[in-house]
Amino acid sequence: MSERNEALAARIQARLGEHAVRRAALPCDLSFDVPAEGLVEALTMLRDDPTLRFEILIDVAGVDYLDYGRSEWRTSAASASGFGRGVNRAGLGGTHDGPRFAAVYQLLSVTHNERLTVRAFCTGTEEPSLPSVVGVYAGANWFEREAFDLFGILFHGHPDLRRLLTDYGFIGHPFRKDFPLEGHVEVRYDEAKGRVVYEPVQITPRTLVPRVIRDDNRYEAALKDGRPNG
């Protein structure tokens, strides 16, 4: 971590106090955890303090920590269930024993040319929730709607919390780790009713096995002949 980042971290810790916990992140990143009940106050301080001046909210992203750290997600080959997972080559990760859902806020200070990540864990299990920060950053409006739509995170105090990317009749939240790949419902146009109707999905579940792409020359002849290379 650079001296500049260390100085910024010290200023943030001094302003936010003991409720802000610095996270171990990538060497070039600066990240803090703040409690849900202090989220609005913390972001307001980060925006308004003249030594910080994080004026711009770049993004708000929902996070689902279900099965976080499971070995099947850290494999270099296809997993036992037939799905290829990304390989964590940086050696980061580990286990997670906190709340399942969180929201991550990416902040930018144009004044000081600094970036900052703030994470807040949701309260509640069945209905994860956080206070809305639209009053601090107006640009959070659609970001929070997106996180609500895809993860089911409720942002209390949001002026118009509706789905943003899925249809009005969509069931579930598709970015949750336990959301089925086949979905819950399928749609079709019913000529008798003159409208689109929703019905239980009828797709037969199957294991998706990723295609193996080889980068050596053992199958070069087969490729030239137009035969599949497996």
C-alpha positions in Angstrom: 0.0 0.0 0.0 1.4 3.4 -1.0 2.1 6.2 1.5 -0.6 8.2 -0.1 -3.2 5.5 0.4 -2.0 5.0 4.0 -2.5 8.7 4.7 -6.0 8.6 3.2 -6.8 5.5 5.2 -5.7 7.3 8.4 -7.9 10.4 7.5 -10.9 8.1 6.9 -10.4 6.2 10.1 -10.2 9.5 12.0 -13.4 10.8 10.5 -15.5 7.6 10.7 -14.2 6.3 14.0 -14.2 2.8 15.3 -17.4 1.9 13.4 -15.4 1.8 10.1 -13.3 -1.3 9.7 -10.6 -1.4 7.1 -10.7 -4.4 4.9 -7.7 -6.4 3.6 -8.0 -5.9 -0.2 -5.8 -5.8 -3.2 -2.6 -3.8 -2.7 -3.8 -0.9 -4.8 -7.3 -0.7 -3.3 -8.6 1.0 -0.2 -11.8 -0.5 1.3 -13.8 -0.1 4.5 -16.7 -1.8 6.1 -19.4 0.3 7.8 -22.5 -0.9 9.7 -25.9 -0.6 8.1 -27.2 1.8 10.7 -24.3 4.2 10.1 -24.2 3.9 6.3 -25.9 7.2 5.5 -23.9 9.2 8.1 -20.6 7.6 6.9 -21.2 8.4 3.2 -22.3 11.9 4.0 -19.1 12.4 5.9 -17.0 11.0 3.1 -18.8 13.4 0.7 -18.7 16.6 2.7 -15.4 16.5 4.6 -13.0 18.9 2.9 -10.1 16.5 3.5 -12.0 13.6 1.7 -14.5 15.0 -0.7 -15.8 11.8 -2.3 -18.3 13.7 -4.4 -19.2 11.0 -6.9 -20.9 7.6 -6.4 -19.6 5.5 -9.3 -21.6 2.3 -8.6 -23.6 0.3 -6.0 -23.4 -3.5 -6.4 -25.2 -6.2 -4.5 -23.2 -9.2 -3.2 -24.5 -12.6 -2.2 -22.0 -14.5 0.0 -23.9 -17.8 -0.1 -21.3 -20.6 -0.5 -18.5 -18.1 -0.5 -15.1 -19.9 -0.2 -16.5 -23.3 -1.3 -13.7 -25.2 -2.9 -15.8 -26.0 -5.9 -15.6 -22.3 -6.9 -11.8 -22.4 -6.8 -11.0 -25.1 -9.3 -8.8 -25.1 -12.4 -11.1 -27.7 -14.1 -14.8 -28.6 -14.3 -16.4 -29.1 -10.9 -18.1 -32.2 -9.7 -21.5 -30.7 -10.6 -20.4 -30.0 -14.1 -19.9 -26.2 -14.0 -16.6 -24.5 -14.7 -15.7 -21.9 -12.0 -13.3 -19.0 -12.1 -9.9 -19.6 -10.7 -8.7 -17.3 -7.9 -5.1 -17.0 -9.0 -4.4 -14.1 -6.5 -4.9 -16.4 -3.6 -7.5 -14.2 -2.0 -10.9 -15.3 -0.7 -11.4 -17.5 2.3 -14.5 -18.2 4.3 -17.4 -16.0 5.2 -19.4 -16.3 8.4 -21.3 -12.9 8.4 -24.6 -11.8 6.9 -25.3 -13.3 3.5 -26.0 -10.1 1.6 -24.1 -6.8 1.3 -23.9 -3.7 -0.9 -20.6 -2.3 -2.1 -20.3 1.4 -2.9 -17.6 2.7 -5.2 -16.7 6.3 -4.5 -14.5 8.8 -6.4 -13.0 12.1 -5.2 -12.4 14.4 -8.2 -11.0 17.0 -5.8 -8.2 14.7 -4.5 -8.1 12.1 -7.3 -8.8 9.3 -4.9 -11.0 6.2 -5.0 -12.6 4.3 -2.2 -14.7 1.2 -1.7 -17.3 1.0 1.1 -19.2 -2.2 2.0 -22.2 -2.5 4.2 -23.8 -5.8 5.2 -27.6 -6.0 5.1 -29.7 -6.5 8.1 -32.4 -9.3 8.0 -32.2 -12.8 6.5 -35.5 -13.3 4.7 -35.6 -9.7 3.6 -32.1 -8.2 3.5 -32.3 -4.4 3.8 -30.2 -1.3 4.0 -31.0 2.4 4.3 -31.2 4.2 0.9 -28.4 6.7 0.2 -30.3 8.5 -2.5 -30.4 11.5 -0.2 -26.6 11.6 -0.2 -26.0 10.6 -3.8 -28.9 11.1 -6.2 -27.2 8.7 -8.6 -27.8 5.8 -6.2 -31.5 5.8 -7.4 -31.1 3.3 -10.3 -28.2 1.5 -8.7 -30.4 0.6 -5.7 -33.2 -0.4 -7.9 -30.9 -2.7 -9.8 -29.6 -4.3 -6.5 -33.2 -4.7 -5.4 -34.2 -6.3 -8.7 -31.3 -8.7 -9.0 -30.5 -9.5 -5.3 -33.8 -8.6 -3.5 -32.1 -6.1 -1.2 -34.6 -3.6 0.2 -33.4 0.0 0.4 -35.5 1.7 3.0 -36.3 5.3 2.2 -35.9 4.9 -1.6 -38.3 7.2 -3.4 -39.4 4.6 -6.0 -38.1 1.1 -5.4 -39.3 -1.0 -8.3 -37.8 -3.6 -10.5 -35.5 -2.2 -13.2 -34.2 -5.0 -15.4 -36.7 -7.8 -15.1 -40.4 -7.8 -16.0 -43.1 -6.7 -13.6 -44.3 -10.3 -13.1 -40.9 -11.8 -12.7 -40.5 -14.1 -9.7 -37.4 -14.2 -7.6 -34.0 -12.4 -7.9 -31.8 -13.8 -10.6 -28.4 -12.9 -9.2 -28.9 -14.8 -6.0 -26.7 -17.8 -5.8 -29.6 -20.2 -5.1 -31.7 -18.9 -8.0 -32.2 -21.9 -10.4 -30.6 -21.6 -13.8 -33.9 -22.7 -15.4 -35.8 -19.9 -13.6 -39.2 -20.3 -12.0 -41.6 -19.3 -14.8 -41.7 -19.0 -18.6 -43.8 -16.7 -20.6 -45.9 -17.1 -23.8 -48.5 -15.2 -25.7 -52.0 -16.6 -25.1 -54.2 -15.9 -28.1 -57.4 -16.7 -26.3 -56.6 -14.3 -23.5 -54.9 -11.8 -25.8 -52.0 -11.2 -23.5 -48.7 -12.7 -22.2 -49.2 -15.3 -19.5 -46.7 -16.8 -17.0 -46.5 -20.5 -16.4 -44.3 -22.8 -14.4 -41.1 -23.5 -16.2 -41.1 -26.8 -18.1 -37.4 -27.0 -19.1 -35.9 -30.4 -18.1 -32.9 -29.7 -15.7 -29.5 -30.9 -17.1 -25.9 -30.5 -16.2 -24.1 -28.0 -18.3 -20.6 -29.3 -19.1 -18.3 -26.6 -20.5 -16.7 -27.2 -23.9 -13.0 -28.0 -23.6 -10.8 -25.6 -25.6 -7.4 -26.9 -26.3 -4.5 -24.6 -27.1 -2.0 -27.1 -28.4 -1.4 -28.6 -31.9 -2.5 -32.2 -31.2 -5.8 -31.5 -33.0 -4.5 -29.3 -35.7 -5.1 -31.8 -38.5 -8.7 -32.4 -37.3 -9.4 -28.7 -37.4 -8.1 -28.4 -40.9 -10.4 -31.2 -42.0 -13.4 -29.6 -40.4 -13.8 -32.2 -37.7 -14.6 -31.3 -34.1 -11.7 -31.2 -31.7 -13.6 -32.3 -28.6 
